Amino acid sequence: MRRSFGWVALGVAALASVIALGFGHGPWRARSLAEQGSALVAEGRYLSAVRVLSEAVAEAPGNARVHYDLGLAYAGIGLCGAAWIHLGEAMRLAPVYRHLPEGPGSACQVSAMRIDGAGQFDHAVHRDR
């Protein structure tokens, strides 16, 4: 009886470890993607940054910094509508982003966009309205 209790305890401990690793993997992966995406934006590699940061947003949709960096990356490749969407989401999630000096860049200023918010290259992006 004592020996079977030991095996049950070992099995429960192993299962708890696997579950803990599963829960810990998600936040770690999102943080890693966010750091990699920020570095790509800083290097001016916007298309690669969009790919990485899109995954980071899927992993952690409530992370304002990831939305902000993704907005900058979209602005860098000329997708102004997408840039404004993510910059707006960053501002909604963390009001501190309303006061940062770095915006989407001159290509995506409000005066350069049409009234409906679509930028010059947004025709390539499927947008549900």
Backbone as XML, in Angstrom:
<?xml version="1.0"?>
<chain id="A" units="angstrom">
  <residue number="1" name="MET">
    <atom name="N" x="0.827" y="-1.191" z="0.000"/>
    <atom name="CA" x="0.000" y="0.000" z="0.000"/>
    <atom name="C" x="0.872" y="1.256" z="0.000"/>
  </residue>
  <residue number="2" name="ARG">
    <atom name="N" x="1.895" y="1.254" z="0.814"/>
    <atom name="CA" x="2.782" y="2.396" z="0.929"/>
    <atom name="C" x="3.505" y="2.670" z="-0.392"/>
  </residue>
  <residue number="3" name="ARG">
    <atom name="N" x="3.908" y="1.627" z="-1.067"/>
    <atom name="CA" x="4.617" y="1.752" z="-2.326"/>
    <atom name="C" x="3.708" y="2.346" z="-3.403"/>
  </residue>
  <residue number="4" name="SER">
    <atom name="N" x="2.456" y="1.963" z="-3.474"/>
    <atom name="CA" x="1.536" y="2.501" z="-4.479"/>
    <atom name="C" x="1.231" y="3.975" z="-4.207"/>
  </residue>
  <residue number="5" name="PHE">
    <atom name="N" x="1.215" y="4.367" z="-2.936"/>
    <atom name="CA" x="1.016" y="5.775" z="-2.609"/>
    <atom name="C" x="2.175" y="6.614" z="-3.154"/>
  </residue>
  <residue number="6" name="GLY">
    <atom name="N" x="3.368" y="6.095" z="-3.073"/>
    <atom name="CA" x="4.549" y="6.782" z="-3.609"/>
    <atom name="C" x="4.457" y="6.977" z="-5.112"/>
  </residue>
  <residue number="7" name="TRP">
    <atom name="N" x="3.975" y="5.966" z="-5.826"/>
    <atom name="CA" x="3.820" y="6.081" z="-7.285"/>
    <atom name="C" x="2.735" y="7.087" z="-7.652"/>
  </residue>
  <residue number="8" name="VAL">
    <atom name="N" x="1.668" y="7.089" z="-6.885"/>
    <atom name="CA" x="0.590" y="8.051" z="-7.128"/>
    <atom name="C" x="1.103" y="9.474" z="-6.888"/>
  </residue>
  <residue number="9" name="ALA">
    <atom name="N" x="1.843" y="9.659" z="-5.811"/>
    <atom name="CA" x="2.402" y="10.981" z="-5.510"/>
    <atom name="C" x="3.364" y="11.417" z="-6.605"/>
  </residue>
  <residue number="10" name="LEU">
    <atom name="N" x="4.177" y="10.487" z="-7.085"/>
    <atom name="CA" x="5.111" y="10.802" z="-8.169"/>
    <atom name="C" x="4.361" y="11.171" z="-9.444"/>
  </residue>
  <residue number="11" name="GLY">
    <atom name="N" x="3.304" y="10.443" z="-9.749"/>
    <atom name="CA" x="2.494" y="10.737" z="-10.932"/>
    <atom name="C" x="1.821" y="12.103" z="-10.841"/>
  </residue>
  <residue number="12" name="VAL">
    <atom name="N" x="1.292" y="12.424" z="-9.669"/>
    <atom name="CA" x="0.652" y="13.732" z="-9.463"/>
    <atom name="C" x="1.684" y="14.851" z="-9.583"/>
  </residue>
  <residue number="13" name="ALA">
    <atom name="N" x="2.858" y="14.647" z="-9.034"/>
    <atom name="CA" x="3.922" y="15.656" z="-9.122"/>
    <atom name="C" x="4.352" y="15.863" z="-10.580"/>
  </residue>
  <residue number="14" name="ALA">
    <atom name="N" x="4.481" y="14.781" z="-11.327"/>
    <atom name="CA" x="4.867" y="14.891" z="-12.737"/>
    <atom name="C" x="3.798" y="15.630" z="-13.529"/>
  </residue>
  <residue number="15" name="LEU">
    <atom name="N" x="2.535" y="15.308" z="-13.280"/>
    <atom name="CA" x="1.439" y="15.992" z="-13.975"/>
    <atom name="C" x="1.410" y="17.470" z="-13.625"/>
  </residue>
  <residue number="16" name="ALA">
    <atom name="N" x="1.616" y="17.794" z="-12.353"/>
    <atom name="CA" x="1.646" y="19.197" z="-11.937"/>
    <atom name="C" x="2.805" y="19.940" z="-12.600"/>
  </residue>
  <residue number="17" name="SER">
    <atom name="N" x="3.944" y="19.284" z="-12.758"/>
    <atom name="CA" x="5.096" y="19.910" z="-13.420"/>
    <atom name="C" x="4.811" y="20.197" z="-14.881"/>
  </residue>
  <residue number="18" name="VAL">
    <atom name="N" x="4.186" y="19.258" z="-15.561"/>
    <atom name="CA" x="3.848" y="19.448" z="-16.973"/>
    <atom name="C" x="2.855" y="20.597" z="-17.136"/>
  </residue>
  <residue number="19" name="ILE">
    <atom name="N" x="1.871" y="20.669" z="-16.275"/>
    <atom name="CA" x="0.886" y="21.750" z="-16.331"/>
    <atom name="C" x="1.552" y="23.092" z="-16.053"/>
  </residue>
  <residue number="20" name="ALA">
    <atom name="N" x="2.422" y="23.141" z="-15.059"/>
    <atom name="CA" x="3.122" y="24.390" z="-14.733"/>
    <atom name="C" x="3.994" y="24.842" z="-15.900"/>
  </residue>
  <residue number="21" name="LEU">
    <atom name="N" x="4.678" y="23.914" z="-16.542"/>
    <atom name="CA" x="5.493" y="24.274" z="-17.715"/>
    <atom name="C" x="4.623" y="24.788" z="-18.850"/>
  </residue>
  <residue number="22" name="GLY">
    <atom name="N" x="3.465" y="24.192" z="-19.028"/>
    <atom name="CA" x="2.550" y="24.641" z="-20.075"/>
    <atom name="C" x="2.058" y="26.052" z="-19.848"/>
  </residue>
  <residue number="23" name="PHE">
    <atom name="N" x="1.717" y="26.379" z="-18.609"/>
    <atom name="CA" x="1.268" y="27.732" z="-18.299"/>
    <atom name="C" x="2.411" y="28.733" z="-18.348"/>
  </residue>
  <residue number="24" name="GLY">
    <atom name="N" x="3.594" y="28.319" z="-17.995"/>
    <atom name="CA" x="4.747" y="29.209" z="-18.008"/>
    <atom name="C" x="5.283" y="29.474" z="-19.398"/>
  </residue>
  <residue number="25" name="HIS">
    <atom name="N" x="5.053" y="28.560" z="-20.317"/>
    <atom name="CA" x="5.566" y="28.698" z="-21.679"/>
    <atom name="C" x="4.906" y="29.852" z="-22.426"/>
  </residue>
  <residue number="26" name="GLY">
    <atom name="N" x="3.609" y="30.039" z="-22.265"/>
    <atom name="CA" x="2.890" y="31.093" z="-22.976"/>
    <atom name="C" x="3.422" y="32.486" z="-22.695"/>
  </residue>
  <residue number="27" name="PRO">
    <atom name="N" x="3.477" y="32.917" z="-21.433"/>
    <atom name="CA" x="4.009" y="34.253" z="-21.136"/>
    <atom name="C" x="5.477" y="34.410" z="-21.534"/>
  </residue>
  <residue number="28" name="TRP">
    <atom name="N" x="6.276" y="33.355" z="-21.368"/>
    <atom name="CA" x="7.678" y="33.439" z="-21.753"/>
    <atom name="C" x="7.818" y="33.623" z="-23.254"/>
  </residue>
  <residue number="29" name="ARG">
    <atom name="N" x="7.037" y="32.876" z="-24.021"/>
    <atom name="CA" x="7.091" y="32.976" z="-25.486"/>
    <atom name="C" x="6.638" y="34.363" z="-25.933"/>
  </residue>
  <residue number="30" name="ALA">
    <atom name="N" x="5.570" y="34.880" z="-25.357"/>
    <atom name="CA" x="5.075" y="36.209" z="-25.729"/>
    <atom name="C" x="6.119" y="37.271" z="-25.404"/>
  </residue>
  <residue number="31" name="ARG">
    <atom name="N" x="6.771" y="37.155" z="-24.270"/>
    <atom name="CA" x="7.804" y="38.130" z="-23.880"/>
    <atom name="C" x="8.990" y="38.051" z="-24.839"/>
  </residue>
  <residue number="32" name="SER">
    <atom name="N" x="9.377" y="36.848" z="-25.215"/>
    <atom name="CA" x="10.482" y="36.659" z="-26.144"/>
    <atom name="C" x="10.152" y="37.243" z="-27.517"/>
  </residue>
  <residue number="33" name="LEU">
    <atom name="N" x="8.941" y="36.993" z="-27.992"/>
    <atom name="CA" x="8.518" y="37.550" z="-29.280"/>
    <atom name="C" x="8.467" y="39.070" z="-29.227"/>
  </residue>
  <residue number="34" name="ALA">
    <atom name="N" x="7.987" y="39.615" z="-28.122"/>
    <atom name="CA" x="7.897" y="41.063" z="-27.973"/>
    <atom name="C" x="9.286" y="41.702" z="-28.010"/>
  </residue>
  <residue number="35" name="GLU">
    <atom name="N" x="10.237" y="41.099" z="-27.316"/>
    <atom name="CA" x="11.605" y="41.626" z="-27.311"/>
    <atom name="C" x="12.236" y="41.536" z="-28.692"/>
  </residue>
  <residue number="36" name="GLN">
    <atom name="N" x="12.026" y="40.422" z="-29.367"/>
    <atom name="CA" x="12.568" y="40.246" z="-30.713"/>
    <atom name="C" x="11.934" y="41.253" z="-31.674"/>
  </residue>
  <residue number="37" name="GLY">
    <atom name="N" x="10.626" y="41.446" z="-31.574"/>
    <atom name="CA" x="9.937" y="42.403" z="-32.440"/>
    <atom name="C" x="10.385" y="43.828" z="-32.196"/>
  </residue>
  <residue number="38" name="SER">
    <atom name="N" x="10.570" y="44.215" z="-30.939"/>
    <atom name="CA" x="11.059" y="45.560" z="-30.615"/>
    <atom name="C" x="12.433" y="45.793" z="-31.219"/>
  </residue>
  <residue number="39" name="ALA">
    <atom name="N" x="13.291" y="44.782" z="-31.144"/>
    <atom name="CA" x="14.634" y="44.901" z="-31.716"/>
    <atom name="C" x="14.558" y="45.066" z="-33.239"/>
  </residue>
  <residue number="40" name="LEU">
    <atom name="N" x="13.666" y="44.337" z="-33.878"/>
    <atom name="CA" x="13.513" y="44.457" z="-35.334"/>
    <atom name="C" x="13.010" y="45.843" z="-35.731"/>
  </residue>
  <residue number="41" name="VAL">
    <atom name="N" x="12.085" y="46.405" z="-34.956"/>
    <atom name="CA" x="11.607" y="47.764" z="-35.225"/>
    <atom name="C" x="12.757" y="48.747" z="-35.084"/>
  </residue>
  <residue number="42" name="ALA">
    <atom name="N" x="13.547" y="48.591" z="-34.029"/>
    <atom name="CA" x="14.677" y="49.495" z="-33.793"/>
    <atom name="C" x="15.700" y="49.414" z="-34.929"/>
  </residue>
  <residue number="43" name="GLU">
    <atom name="N" x="15.842" y="48.243" z="-35.532"/>
    <atom name="CA" x="16.776" y="48.057" z="-36.646"/>
    <atom name="C" x="16.183" y="48.519" z="-37.976"/>
  </residue>
  <residue number="44" name="GLY">
    <atom name="N" x="14.895" y="48.837" z="-37.994"/>
    <atom name="CA" x="14.246" y="49.246" z="-39.229"/>
    <atom name="C" x="13.833" y="48.082" z="-40.112"/>
  </residue>
  <residue number="45" name="ARG">
    <atom name="N" x="13.785" y="46.886" z="-39.568"/>
    <atom name="CA" x="13.364" y="45.693" z="-40.317"/>
    <atom name="C" x="11.876" y="45.473" z="-40.053"/>
  </residue>
  <residue number="46" name="TYR">
    <atom name="N" x="11.061" y="46.330" z="-40.664"/>
    <atom name="CA" x="9.644" y="46.424" z="-40.323"/>
    <atom name="C" x="8.826" y="45.210" z="-40.747"/>
  </residue>
  <residue number="47" name="LEU">
    <atom name="N" x="9.082" y="44.665" z="-41.921"/>
    <atom name="CA" x="8.291" y="43.523" z="-42.368"/>
    <atom name="C" x="8.508" y="42.317" z="-41.454"/>
  </residue>
  <residue number="48" name="SER">
    <atom name="N" x="9.762" y="42.068" z="-41.094"/>
    <atom name="CA" x="10.047" y="40.983" z="-40.148"/>
    <atom name="C" x="9.418" y="41.278" z="-38.793"/>
  </residue>
  <residue number="49" name="ALA">
    <atom name="N" x="9.454" y="42.538" z="-38.391"/>
    <atom name="CA" x="8.855" y="42.928" z="-37.117"/>
    <atom name="C" x="7.354" y="42.679" z="-37.114"/>
  </residue>
  <residue number="50" name="VAL">
    <atom name="N" x="6.678" y="42.971" z="-38.229"/>
    <atom name="CA" x="5.236" y="42.731" z="-38.315"/>
    <atom name="C" x="4.941" y="41.252" z="-38.115"/>
  </residue>
  <residue number="51" name="ARG">
    <atom name="N" x="5.729" y="40.397" z="-38.736"/>
    <atom name="CA" x="5.500" y="38.949" z="-38.600"/>
    <atom name="C" x="5.661" y="38.505" z="-37.142"/>
  </residue>
  <residue number="52" name="VAL">
    <atom name="N" x="6.729" y="38.934" z="-36.514"/>
    <atom name="CA" x="7.010" y="38.519" z="-35.137"/>
    <atom name="C" x="5.999" y="39.131" z="-34.166"/>
  </residue>
  <residue number="53" name="LEU">
    <atom name="N" x="5.735" y="40.417" z="-34.314"/>
    <atom name="CA" x="4.846" y="41.101" z="-33.376"/>
    <atom name="C" x="3.388" y="40.675" z="-33.548"/>
  </residue>
  <residue number="54" name="SER">
    <atom name="N" x="3.003" y="40.244" z="-34.736"/>
    <atom name="CA" x="1.646" y="39.708" z="-34.912"/>
    <atom name="C" x="1.465" y="38.450" z="-34.071"/>
  </residue>
  <residue number="55" name="GLU">
    <atom name="N" x="2.496" y="37.618" z="-34.029"/>
    <atom name="CA" x="2.448" y="36.438" z="-33.167"/>
    <atom name="C" x="2.399" y="36.843" z="-31.695"/>
  </residue>
  <residue number="56" name="ALA">
    <atom name="N" x="3.175" y="37.871" z="-31.348"/>
    <atom name="CA" x="3.199" y="38.324" z="-29.959"/>
    <atom name="C" x="1.833" y="38.856" z="-29.534"/>
  </residue>
  <residue number="57" name="VAL">
    <atom name="N" x="1.153" y="39.579" z="-30.429"/>
    <atom name="CA" x="-0.193" y="40.080" z="-30.117"/>
    <atom name="C" x="-1.163" y="38.917" z="-29.941"/>
  </residue>
  <residue number="58" name="ALA">
    <atom name="N" x="-1.017" y="37.878" z="-30.755"/>
    <atom name="CA" x="-1.885" y="36.702" z="-30.610"/>
    <atom name="C" x="-1.647" y="36.012" z="-29.270"/>
  </residue>
  <residue number="59" name="GLU">
    <atom name="N" x="-0.398" y="35.981" z="-28.813"/>
    <atom name="CA" x="-0.058" y="35.354" z="-27.531"/>
    <atom name="C" x="-0.480" y="36.212" z="-26.337"/>
  </residue>
  <residue number="60" name="ALA">
    <atom name="N" x="-0.337" y="37.551" z="-26.484"/>
    <atom name="CA" x="-0.625" y="38.466" z="-25.365"/>
    <atom name="C" x="-1.369" y="39.695" z="-25.883"/>
  </residue>
  <residue number="61" name="PRO">
    <atom name="N" x="-2.665" y="39.561" z="-26.166"/>
    <atom name="CA" x="-3.416" y="40.678" z="-26.747"/>
    <atom name="C" x="-3.577" y="41.884" z="-25.823"/>
  </residue>
  <residue number="62" name="GLY">
    <atom name="N" x="-3.307" y="41.733" z="-24.559"/>
    <atom name="CA" x="-3.438" y="42.839" z="-23.615"/>
    <atom name="C" x="-2.141" y="43.592" z="-23.362"/>
  </residue>
  <residue number="63" name="ASN">
    <atom name="N" x="-1.096" y="43.301" z="-24.126"/>
    <atom name="CA" x="0.199" y="43.940" z="-23.938"/>
    <atom name="C" x="0.272" y="45.209" z="-24.783"/>
  </residue>
  <residue number="64" name="ALA">
    <atom name="N" x="0.216" y="46.356" z="-24.140"/>
    <atom name="CA" x="0.200" y="47.640" z="-24.850"/>
    <atom name="C" x="1.488" y="47.875" z="-25.627"/>
  </residue>
  <residue number="65" name="ARG">
    <atom name="N" x="2.626" y="47.496" z="-25.062"/>
    <atom name="CA" x="3.913" y="47.731" z="-25.741"/>
    <atom name="C" x="3.986" y="46.973" z="-27.059"/>
  </residue>
  <residue number="66" name="VAL">
    <atom name="N" x="3.458" y="45.753" z="-27.087"/>
    <atom name="CA" x="3.476" y="44.956" z="-28.313"/>
    <atom name="C" x="2.607" y="45.630" z="-29.375"/>
  </residue>
  <residue number="67" name="HIS">
    <atom name="N" x="1.430" y="46.123" z="-28.980"/>
    <atom name="CA" x="0.574" y="46.835" z="-29.935"/>
    <atom name="C" x="1.271" y="48.093" z="-30.454"/>
  </residue>
  <residue number="68" name="TYR">
    <atom name="N" x="1.946" y="48.807" z="-29.572"/>
    <atom name="CA" x="2.646" y="50.029" z="-29.962"/>
    <atom name="C" x="3.750" y="49.722" z="-30.980"/>
  </residue>
  <residue number="69" name="ASP">
    <atom name="N" x="4.569" y="48.722" z="-30.687"/>
    <atom name="CA" x="5.639" y="48.352" z="-31.612"/>
    <atom name="C" x="5.080" y="47.840" z="-32.932"/>
  </residue>
  <residue number="70" name="LEU">
    <atom name="N" x="3.991" y="47.089" z="-32.870"/>
    <atom name="CA" x="3.371" y="46.601" z="-34.100"/>
    <atom name="C" x="2.830" y="47.765" z="-34.926"/>
  </residue>
  <residue number="71" name="GLY">
    <atom name="N" x="2.270" y="48.767" z="-34.259"/>
    <atom name="CA" x="1.816" y="49.963" z="-34.967"/>
    <atom name="C" x="2.962" y="50.667" z="-35.665"/>
  </residue>
  <residue number="72" name="LEU">
    <atom name="N" x="4.104" y="50.783" z="-34.997"/>
    <atom name="CA" x="5.271" y="51.405" z="-35.618"/>
    <atom name="C" x="5.774" y="50.580" z="-36.803"/>
  </residue>
  <residue number="73" name="ALA">
    <atom name="N" x="5.736" y="49.268" z="-36.664"/>
    <atom name="CA" x="6.186" y="48.395" z="-37.758"/>
    <atom name="C" x="5.264" y="48.529" z="-38.966"/>
  </residue>
  <residue number="74" name="TYR">
    <atom name="N" x="3.951" y="48.543" z="-38.727"/>
    <atom name="CA" x="3.016" y="48.733" z="-39.836"/>
    <atom name="C" x="3.237" y="50.085" z="-40.513"/>
  </residue>
  <residue number="75" name="ALA">
    <atom name="N" x="3.485" y="51.122" z="-39.732"/>
    <atom name="CA" x="3.759" y="52.441" z="-40.309"/>
    <atom name="C" x="5.032" y="52.391" z="-41.145"/>
  </residue>
  <residue number="76" name="GLY">
    <atom name="N" x="5.997" y="51.626" z="-40.688"/>
    <atom name="CA" x="7.261" y="51.516" z="-41.413"/>
    <atom name="C" x="7.120" y="50.893" z="-42.780"/>
  </residue>
  <residue number="77" name="ILE">
    <atom name="N" x="6.125" y="50.012" z="-42.966"/>
    <atom name="CA" x="5.921" y="49.423" z="-44.288"/>
    <atom name="C" x="4.781" y="50.110" z="-45.043"/>
  </residue>
  <residue number="78" name="GLY">
    <atom name="N" x="4.247" y="51.170" z="-44.463"/>
    <atom name="CA" x="3.246" y="51.973" z="-45.165"/>
    <atom name="C" x="1.807" y="51.568" z="-44.974"/>
  </residue>
  <residue number="79" name="LEU">
    <atom name="N" x="1.515" y="50.667" z="-44.060"/>
    <atom name="CA" x="0.125" y="50.266" z="-43.801"/>
    <atom name="C" x="-0.422" y="51.136" z="-42.669"/>
  </residue>
  <residue number="80" name="CYS">
    <atom name="N" x="-0.833" y="52.330" z="-43.039"/>
    <atom name="CA" x="-1.210" y="53.346" z="-42.053"/>
    <atom name="C" x="-2.460" y="52.972" z="-41.264"/>
  </residue>
  <residue number="81" name="GLY">
    <atom name="N" x="-3.443" y="52.394" z="-41.911"/>
    <atom name="CA" x="-4.664" y="52.001" z="-41.205"/>
    <atom name="C" x="-4.363" y="51.010" z="-40.091"/>
  </residue>
  <residue number="82" name="ALA">
    <atom name="N" x="-3.566" y="49.992" z="-40.411"/>
    <atom name="CA" x="-3.184" y="48.996" z="-39.407"/>
    <atom name="C" x="-2.332" y="49.643" z="-38.315"/>
  </residue>
  <residue number="83" name="ALA">
    <atom name="N" x="-1.478" y="50.574" z="-38.716"/>
    <atom name="CA" x="-0.636" y="51.267" z="-37.733"/>
    <atom name="C" x="-1.507" y="52.008" z="-36.727"/>
  </residue>
  <residue number="84" name="TRP">
    <atom name="N" x="-2.488" y="52.758" z="-37.218"/>
    <atom name="CA" x="-3.353" y="53.527" z="-36.314"/>
    <atom name="C" x="-4.190" y="52.621" z="-35.431"/>
  </residue>
  <residue number="85" name="ILE">
    <atom name="N" x="-4.615" y="51.474" z="-35.950"/>
    <atom name="CA" x="-5.398" y="50.527" z="-35.141"/>
    <atom name="C" x="-4.581" y="50.064" z="-33.940"/>
  </residue>
  <residue number="86" name="HIS">
    <atom name="N" x="-3.338" y="49.662" z="-34.181"/>
    <atom name="CA" x="-2.520" y="49.135" z="-33.082"/>
    <atom name="C" x="-2.018" y="50.233" z="-32.157"/>
  </residue>
  <residue number="87" name="LEU">
    <atom name="N" x="-1.721" y="51.400" z="-32.701"/>
    <atom name="CA" x="-1.332" y="52.510" z="-31.829"/>
    <atom name="C" x="-2.510" y="52.924" z="-30.945"/>
  </residue>
  <residue number="88" name="GLY">
    <atom name="N" x="-3.711" y="52.919" z="-31.521"/>
    <atom name="CA" x="-4.906" y="53.228" z="-30.728"/>
    <atom name="C" x="-5.158" y="52.196" z="-29.644"/>
  </residue>
  <residue number="89" name="GLU">
    <atom name="N" x="-4.922" y="50.938" z="-29.962"/>
    <atom name="CA" x="-5.100" y="49.882" z="-28.963"/>
    <atom name="C" x="-4.070" y="50.030" z="-27.844"/>
  </residue>
  <residue number="90" name="ALA">
    <atom name="N" x="-2.843" y="50.402" z="-28.186"/>
    <atom name="CA" x="-1.821" y="50.639" z="-27.166"/>
    <atom name="C" x="-2.252" y="51.775" z="-26.245"/>
  </residue>
  <residue number="91" name="MET">
    <atom name="N" x="-2.804" y="52.838" z="-26.831"/>
    <atom name="CA" x="-3.269" y="53.970" z="-26.022"/>
    <atom name="C" x="-4.437" y="53.580" z="-25.127"/>
  </residue>
  <residue number="92" name="ARG">
    <atom name="N" x="-5.313" y="52.712" z="-25.635"/>
    <atom name="CA" x="-6.455" y="52.273" z="-24.844"/>
    <atom name="C" x="-6.005" y="51.413" z="-23.670"/>
  </residue>
  <residue number="93" name="LEU">
    <atom name="N" x="-5.039" y="50.532" z="-23.923"/>
    <atom name="CA" x="-4.564" y="49.621" z="-22.886"/>
    <atom name="C" x="-3.699" y="50.317" z="-21.841"/>
  </residue>
  <residue number="94" name="ALA">
    <atom name="N" x="-2.905" y="51.292" z="-22.275"/>
    <atom name="CA" x="-2.004" y="51.998" z="-21.354"/>
    <atom name="C" x="-1.948" y="53.469" z="-21.759"/>
  </residue>
  <residue number="95" name="PRO">
    <atom name="N" x="-2.669" y="54.319" z="-21.061"/>
    <atom name="CA" x="-2.733" y="55.735" z="-21.432"/>
    <atom name="C" x="-1.380" y="56.431" z="-21.532"/>
  </residue>
  <residue number="96" name="VAL">
    <atom name="N" x="-0.319" y="55.859" z="-20.978"/>
    <atom name="CA" x="1.004" y="56.468" z="-21.080"/>
    <atom name="C" x="1.434" y="56.595" z="-22.543"/>
  </residue>
  <residue number="97" name="TYR">
    <atom name="N" x="0.929" y="55.738" z="-23.425"/>
    <atom name="CA" x="1.313" y="55.789" z="-24.833"/>
    <atom name="C" x="0.722" y="56.997" z="-25.552"/>
  </residue>
  <residue number="98" name="ARG">
    <atom name="N" x="-0.210" y="57.698" z="-24.942"/>
    <atom name="CA" x="-0.753" y="58.916" z="-25.546"/>
    <atom name="C" x="0.264" y="60.053" z="-25.530"/>
  </residue>
  <residue number="99" name="HIS">
    <atom name="N" x="1.244" y="59.968" z="-24.653"/>
    <atom name="CA" x="2.169" y="61.068" z="-24.450"/>
    <atom name="C" x="3.568" y="60.806" z="-25.002"/>
  </residue>
  <residue number="100" name="LEU">
    <atom name="N" x="3.771" y="59.675" z="-25.658"/>
    <atom name="CA" x="5.091" y="59.384" z="-26.197"/>
    <atom name="C" x="5.328" y="60.168" z="-27.481"/>
  </residue>
  <residue number="101" name="PRO">
    <atom name="N" x="6.526" y="60.677" z="-27.662"/>
    <atom name="CA" x="6.800" y="61.498" z="-28.837"/>
    <atom name="C" x="6.866" y="60.714" z="-30.142"/>
  </residue>
  <residue number="102" name="GLU">
    <atom name="N" x="7.220" y="59.424" z="-30.076"/>
    <atom name="CA" x="7.388" y="58.634" z="-31.287"/>
    <atom name="C" x="6.024" y="58.139" z="-31.776"/>
  </residue>
  <residue number="103" name="GLY">
    <atom name="N" x="5.590" y="58.652" z="-32.900"/>
    <atom name="CA" x="4.321" y="58.244" z="-33.480"/>
    <atom name="C" x="4.555" y="57.385" z="-34.697"/>
  </residue>
  <residue number="104" name="PRO">
    <atom name="N" x="3.559" y="57.275" z="-35.562"/>
    <atom name="CA" x="3.680" y="56.403" z="-36.713"/>
    <atom name="C" x="4.555" y="56.953" z="-37.830"/>
  </residue>
  <residue number="105" name="GLY">
    <atom name="N" x="5.025" y="58.173" z="-37.721"/>
    <atom name="CA" x="5.881" y="58.724" z="-38.763"/>
    <atom name="C" x="5.112" y="59.623" z="-39.700"/>
  </residue>
  <residue number="106" name="SER">
    <atom name="N" x="5.830" y="60.369" z="-40.510"/>
    <atom name="CA" x="5.201" y="61.366" z="-41.377"/>
    <atom name="C" x="4.335" y="60.743" z="-42.459"/>
  </residue>
  <residue number="107" name="ALA">
    <atom name="N" x="4.627" y="59.517" z="-42.864"/>
    <atom name="CA" x="3.828" y="58.872" z="-43.908"/>
    <atom name="C" x="2.423" y="58.546" z="-43.435"/>
  </residue>
  <residue number="108" name="CYS">
    <atom name="N" x="2.221" y="58.481" z="-42.135"/>
    <atom name="CA" x="0.929" y="58.087" z="-41.591"/>
    <atom name="C" x="0.302" y="59.175" z="-40.738"/>
  </residue>
  <residue number="109" name="GLN">
    <atom name="N" x="0.623" y="60.410" z="-40.976"/>
    <atom name="CA" x="-0.022" y="61.491" z="-40.237"/>
    <atom name="C" x="-1.465" y="61.613" z="-40.693"/>
  </residue>
  <residue number="110" name="VAL">
    <atom name="N" x="-2.301" y="62.152" z="-39.846"/>
    <atom name="CA" x="-3.738" y="62.243" z="-40.120"/>
    <atom name="C" x="-3.991" y="62.991" z="-41.430"/>
  </residue>
  <residue number="111" name="SER">
    <atom name="N" x="-3.227" y="64.035" z="-41.710"/>
    <atom name="CA" x="-3.450" y="64.801" z="-42.934"/>
    <atom name="C" x="-3.114" y="64.002" z="-44.181"/>
  </residue>
  <residue number="112" name="ALA">
    <atom name="N" x="-2.262" y="62.985" z="-44.051"/>
    <atom name="CA" x="-1.886" y="62.177" z="-45.208"/>
    <atom name="C" x="-2.855" y="61.029" z="-45.445"/>
  </residue>
  <residue number="113" name="MET">
    <atom name="N" x="-3.815" y="60.865" z="-44.537"/>
    <atom name="CA" x="-4.762" y="59.755" z="-44.655"/>
    <atom name="C" x="-6.129" y="60.264" z="-45.084"/>
  </residue>
  <residue number="114" name="ARG">
    <atom name="N" x="-6.887" y="59.386" z="-45.731"/>
    <atom name="CA" x="-8.245" y="59.735" z="-46.097"/>
    <atom name="C" x="-9.114" y="59.756" z="-44.848"/>
  </residue>
  <residue number="115" name="ILE">
    <atom name="N" x="-10.287" y="60.316" z="-44.967"/>
    <atom name="CA" x="-11.204" y="60.452" z="-43.830"/>
    <atom name="C" x="-11.568" y="59.095" z="-43.231"/>
  </residue>
  <residue number="116" name="ASP">
    <atom name="N" x="-11.698" y="58.053" z="-44.050"/>
    <atom name="CA" x="-12.112" y="56.750" z="-43.535"/>
    <atom name="C" x="-10.980" y="56.009" z="-42.831"/>
  </residue>
  <residue number="117" name="GLY">
    <atom name="N" x="-9.795" y="56.601" z="-42.746"/>
    <atom name="CA" x="-8.694" y="55.987" z="-42.023"/>
    <atom name="C" x="-7.839" y="55.073" z="-42.872"/>
  </residue>
  <residue number="118" name="ALA">
    <atom name="N" x="-8.141" y="54.932" z="-44.140"/>
    <atom name="CA" x="-7.366" y="54.045" z="-44.996"/>
    <atom name="C" x="-6.134" y="54.766" z="-45.520"/>
  </residue>
  <residue number="119" name="GLY">
    <atom name="N" x="-5.011" y="54.117" z="-45.439"/>
    <atom name="CA" x="-3.773" y="54.678" z="-45.949"/>
    <atom name="C" x="-3.573" y="54.304" z="-47.404"/>
  </residue>
  <residue number="120" name="GLN">
    <atom name="N" x="-2.470" y="54.757" z="-47.963"/>
    <atom name="CA" x="-2.178" y="54.556" z="-49.377"/>
    <atom name="C" x="-2.094" y="53.077" z="-49.744"/>
  </residue>
  <residue number="121" name="PHE">
    <atom name="N" x="-1.557" y="52.251" z="-48.855"/>
    <atom name="CA" x="-1.333" y="50.851" z="-49.180"/>
    <atom name="C" x="-2.320" y="49.913" z="-48.510"/>
  </residue>
  <residue number="122" name="ASP">
    <atom name="N" x="-3.326" y="50.434" z="-47.849"/>
    <atom name="CA" x="-4.240" y="49.584" z="-47.096"/>
    <atom name="C" x="-5.164" y="48.751" z="-47.970"/>
  </residue>
  <residue number="123" name="HIS">
    <atom name="N" x="-5.188" y="48.999" z="-49.261"/>
    <atom name="CA" x="-6.036" y="48.184" z="-50.130"/>
    <atom name="C" x="-5.565" y="46.724" z="-50.128"/>
  </residue>
  <residue number="124" name="ALA">
    <atom name="N" x="-4.321" y="46.479" z="-49.742"/>
    <atom name="CA" x="-3.787" y="45.114" z="-49.716"/>
    <atom name="C" x="-4.186" y="44.375" z="-48.446"/>
  </residue>
  <residue number="125" name="VAL">
    <atom name="N" x="-4.774" y="45.054" z="-47.498"/>
    <atom name="CA" x="-5.140" y="44.434" z="-46.230"/>
    <atom name="C" x="-6.643" y="44.226" z="-46.197"/>
  </residue>
  <residue number="126" name="HIS">
    <atom name="N" x="-7.063" y="43.019" z="-45.912"/>
    <atom name="CA" x="-8.504" y="42.748" z="-45.785"/>
    <atom name="C" x="-8.985" y="43.336" z="-44.473"/>
  </residue>
  <residue number="127" name="ARG">
    <atom name="N" x="-9.973" y="44.186" z="-44.552"/>
    <atom name="CA" x="-10.501" y="44.823" z="-43.340"/>
    <atom name="C" x="-11.993" y="44.568" z="-43.260"/>
  </residue>
  <residue number="128" name="ASP">
    <atom name="N" x="-12.435" y="43.988" z="-42.157"/>
    <atom name="CA" x="-13.854" y="43.765" z="-41.939"/>
    <atom name="C" x="-14.473" y="45.027" z="-41.372"/>
  </residue>
  <residue number="129" name="ARG">
    <atom name="N" x="-15.501" y="45.489" z="-41.973"/>
    <atom name="CA" x="-16.221" y="46.666" z="-41.470"/>
    <atom name="C" x="-17.657" y="46.318" z="-41.294"/>
  </residue>
</chain>
